[in-house]
Amino acid sequence: MRTIYLDNGATTIVDEAVIKAMLPYMNDKYGNASSTHHKGQEAKMALEESRDVIAKSIGARYDEIIFTSGGTESNNFAIKGIAFANKAKGNHIITTDIEHDCIQNACKWLETQGFKVTYLNVDKEGFVNPVELEKAITSKTILFSAIHGNNEIGTLQDLDSLGKICRKHNVLFHIDACQSYTKTDINVKKHNLDMMTMNSHKIHGPKGVGALYLRKGIKITPLLHGGGHEHNLRSGTENVSGVVGFAKAVKLAGSSHIKQMTKLRDYMIENLMKIQDTMLNGPEGDKRLCNNVNISFLYVEGESIGAYLDAKGICSSTGSACSSRSLEPSHVLIAIGRKPEEAHGSLRLTISRFTTKEEVEILLKELPPIITKLRKMSPLGRKDPCSSDAGGW
């Protein structure tokens, strides 16, 4: 059975060119980047060259990039590290209702440590109101953290307006860019960013490696203590092969891929919305991640849709992969005003630069009959589909 992979918001296939770039650092160039001999220095050179690639991609200095194990670590490092390093200044953090679980749970933990957290509401498309952000800032506010491209509904926050407000009030600004990095233009200086989380496996690089951009001069408390790696901020032997693969994936990303994914995304949305009783979750157009489609199908369960698609060889998800085992409705969909039953009927389809129109056409052929079948079986729909109030199916 052919596999059609439409869950690229969870992870992506590793590009063959990335694998090729990594291989030498798994066998021949296997040195520890902290060693002073030639094998170690060979690895060190690759590490620093990769750091420079990632720094230049966002307009940063090479020494402002700290390599980590991925997005969750980078987000925890940013939130907790800034909180404890700046406790003398204030104990107030602002975030939003639609953050990734690692941000929400880090903030909840900080609340047990004496910090105060404000969770900003978002509008029906998932956008933060800059006016509400400014109102929430107090003399004790030290940090505002927001997800840039939402992992579930694809909303792209307006970094310009949010960054200007933070800089105006001397509040540090952190973004989680795991989904948006290389899929949209981000410049840390232009957008007044103080910290930015990135990872590799959402852009056709390897799993287990990510980075945190930390603006030069910002005081932060390390999460990990040890040998003083990564500018004394993240101890632990560096994942050299992973970092090399990460940098190669960044080099391979291009604007042509964004245009290609955007075109397929819009084609998919246009055709899926022809199915009766459907709701697009998140915004349309250039305010949405180029690869994200999230639709609620009324009267059915997203888990059931996903299971039927999987039987056809089509991989999808009902939301964030990090909480896919939870029976609770998506906190993101609830935050934008969806009812629990509408949230439970959601399906997230995320494409990549390797997704083809042929694959999308297969999805568009297979999905409507699945929805029809599930609605006929569902206790959530009308019992009499022939009645005048049958719900349109």
N, C-alpha and C positions, 0 to 999 in steps of 0.2 A: 504493500500500500504506500502510495506517495505521501510524504509529509509536507504540509503547507504550514510554515511557522509564522504565526501572527501574534506572537507574545514577546516582541522585542523590547517592550517596556520592562520585562522581567530580566532578560539577558539576551545577548546576541551571539551569533556564531562568530568564532574567531577567524578573522581574515587569514587566508593562506599566506599572504605576504607578512603578516604579523607573526605567524608561527615560524616562518623562515628566519625572520629577524631575531627571534628569541632563542632558537635552537643552539647557536654557538655558545650562549651563556648558560646552557644546561650541561654541555659536555666539554668543549675545548676551553672556553673562557669562563671557567667556573669559580674564579677566585672570590674571596671576601673583599668587598670594597673598602674595608677598614684596614686591610693588611698592607704593609709597606713594600712587600716584594713585587716583582713585575706582574705576577698573576693578579694580585690585589689591585695594583694600579691600573691594570687593563680594565678590570671591572669598575673601578672608580671613574675612569674616563667615560665609560658608557653611561654610568649613572648621571654624571654631570651634563653630558651632552643631551640626555633625555630630559633632564630638568630644564635645560635651556629651551628645548622645543616646546614644552608645555607652558613655560613662562611667556614666551613670545606669542603664543596663540591667544593669550588674554591681555597682552600689553603689560606684563609684570616683569620684575627683575628675577633673574634665575635664583637668587638666594631668598626669594619670597615663596618658593614652592617647597612644601614638606610632603614627602611621600608617606603614605599610610597603607593600611590593608584594604581600604575601600571607603565607600560613602558613609556607612554607619560609624566607623571610627572617626572619620574626618568631622562629621556632624557632632559627635559626642565631644571630640577634642575642642571644637570651636565653642560650643555652648558651655560646657563645664569649665574649660580652661579659662575662658574670658570671665565667667562668673566668679571664680575663686581668685583670679589675679586682680580683679577690680572691686572686691568686696568693700574695701575702704571707701570707695567713691559712692557706691550704691548697690542695692540688692534687687533692682527691678529689671525684668526682661520682658520684651514684647515679642510675640510670635503670632501665628494665625491658627484658625480652626481647621485648616486643610493641609497641615504639614505631614510629612512622612512619619511613620510610627517612631523612628529613632529620635526624631526631634521632640515629638510630643512626650515620649516616655522619659527622655533626658530632662525635659522641663518639669515634668511631674516629680521626678526624683529630686531636682533642685529645690522644689517647694518643700520637701521634707528636710532640707538643709537650711531653711530660713530665708530662701529667696522668694520673691513675689513675681508671679508671671501673669501677664495679660494676654488673653487669646483673642485676637481681633476677629470679628465676623467678616464674612465675605459676601459679595452679592450673588445673584442667581447664576452668574457665569464663573464665579470663583475669584473675582478680583477684590483686592484690598482697596479700600477707600483711603487715599492719602490724607484726607482731612481727619479721618478717624485715627490714623496713625499719629498724626501731630497732636491730637487731643489726648492720646494715651500717654504721651511722653511726660515724665515728671523729672524733678531734680535728682531723683534716685535711679533713673533709667540708664543702664549701661550698654544694652544690646538690643537690636532688633534683628530677628532671624526669620527669613521667609523662603519658601520653596519657589524657585524661579519658574521652572516648567513643571506643572503638577503631574505627578506620576500616574494619576488615575484619569483626570479629565482634561489634561493638556493645557490648562490655562497658563499663559505667559504673563507674569506680573510686569508692570511698568517700572523698570529699574531706574529710569531717569528721575521720575517724580519721587519715588521712595528714597533713593540715594540722596537727593538734595535735601530732603527733610531731615534725614539722619545727620548729614554733615552740618546743617544749620544748627542743630541742637547738640552737637558733639556726642552723638550716640553711635556706637559701632554698628556697622551694617554687614550682616553675614547672609549669603544666599546658598541654598542647596541647589546646585546646578547639575546634579547627576543625570537628569533627563535632558537638559537643554544644552549642555556643553557640546560644542561642535555642530549643533543643529540650529543655532542662532548666534548672532554676533554678540559677544560679551567682551567689554573692555573695562578692566578694573578701575582705571583712572577716569574714563568718561562717565562711568556709572557710580562713582564714589563708593566703590566696594572696599571694605576692610578685610573681609574673608570670603572665600568661595570654596565650596566642596565640589570635587570632581571624582569620577571613577572611570575605570577602564572597560568593564564588561558590558556597558550600555552602548559602546561605540566600536564594537568588533575587536576589542582587545581582550586580554585574559582576565579571569576572575581573580580576586584576592589582592588587587592593587588599586590604589586611588591616590588622591593628593588633596592637600589643603593649601590654598593661597592665603598667606598671612602678610598683610601689609607691613613693610619694614618699620620697626619702632614700636609695634603694638606689644604690650605686655600680656603674656599668656602663661598659664601654669600647665606643664606637661601632664598627660595622663599616664605615660609610661616612663619609668625611671630605670636607668641602666648605664650603658656605656657612652651615652651622650651623642648618639647618631642624629642625623638630620638637624644640624645646628643646635644640638643639645635640647631639642624639643620633642623628638620621638625616638626613643632608644629602641634598639633591636636591629639585627642584621638585615640590611636592605635586600629586598626581593629584586635583584638586578635583572634577571630575565623578564620578570613581570613588568618592571619599569621600562625596559627596552621595548617590550611589546606595546605598552601603553603609549609611548611616544610615537611608535610606528603607526598605530591606529590614528593618532592625532594628525600625523602627516598625510595619511590617506583620505581623511575627511575633506570634503569640498563642497562648494556652493552648488555645483551641479547635482549632487546627491540630495541636497535640500529641496531643490526644484522638482526633482523626480519624485521624492516622497510626498511632497505637498500635492502634486498632481494626482497621485494614486489615492492619497487620503481624501481629497475632495470628491473624487469619483466614487469611492466607497461610501462616503457619507450621503452623497446625492442619491445613490441607488438604495441604500439601506433605509433611508427615510421614506421611501415609497411604500414600505411595509406599514400597514395601518397600525395605529396605536403605538407609535414609537416616539421617543423623546431623546434629542441629542443632549448629552451632558457636557457642559463647557462651551466656550465660545466658538465662533466660526472664523475662517480667514486667518490673517497673519497674527492674530492674538492667540493662536493655538499652536502647540507643538506640531511640527510638520509630519510626524509619524503616528499621531494619536487619534483614535476614534473610540468614543465611549457612548453607547446608546442603551437606553432602557426600553425593554420590550414589555409592555403591560400584560398582566395576567399570566406571566410565566416566571420561572426561577432561572437566574443566570447560570447557576450551577448545572441545571439540567441542559440548558443550551450548550454549555461548554462540553458536557459529557457526550452529547449527540455529535457535536462537531469533531470531537476527538476520535469517535468511532469512524468518522470519515477521513481521518488523518489530518485534521485542521486543528492546530494548537491556538488557543485563545486564553483569556482569563476573565475573571469577574471583578477585578480590581487590582490592588497591589499584591504581588507575589509574596510579600513578607507577612501578609495576614490572610492568605487564601484559605487557611484551615479554620478561620473564625466563622461562626454562624451569625455574628452581629452584622447589621447593615453597614456599609461603608460610611465612615465618619465624614469623608469628603462629600459624598452625595447628600448626606443629611445636612451638612453645613450649607449647601447651595439650595436647600429647600425641598429636596425630594422626600416623599413619604417613604417609610420603611419598605413597603411593598414595591414601590418604584425603584428603590435602590437595590432590592434583591433581584430585580429583573434586568440588571445592567450587564453588559458585555463589553469588555475592553479588547480592542483589536489594534495592535501596534505593529507597524511595518518597519522595514529596514531598507537600505539601499540595494539589498539583494532580492527584495520582494518584486515579483513580476506582475504585470497586468493579467496574465493568464491565471496566475494563482488567485488574484482578486476575483476574477470572473468565476472561478470554481466556487469560491466562498459565496458569491452572490447567487449562484445557482442552487447551492446546497442549503443555505440558511433559511430562506422563506418557507420551504416545506416543513422544516424542523419547527419553526415558530408556529405554523398552522397546527401541526400534530400536537405540540405541547399545550396549545391553547384549548384544543378539544378535550384534552385529558385534565386540564387544570381546574381545581376547585375555586381558583381565584377569579375565573371568568364567569360569564353568564351561562346558566344552565341551558337556555334555549337560544342557540345561535341564530334562529330564524326570527326571533322576536325583534320588535322595533328598537329596543334598547339593548341589543345584544353585544354592544361594545365594538362593533365594526369589523368583526372577524367571522 
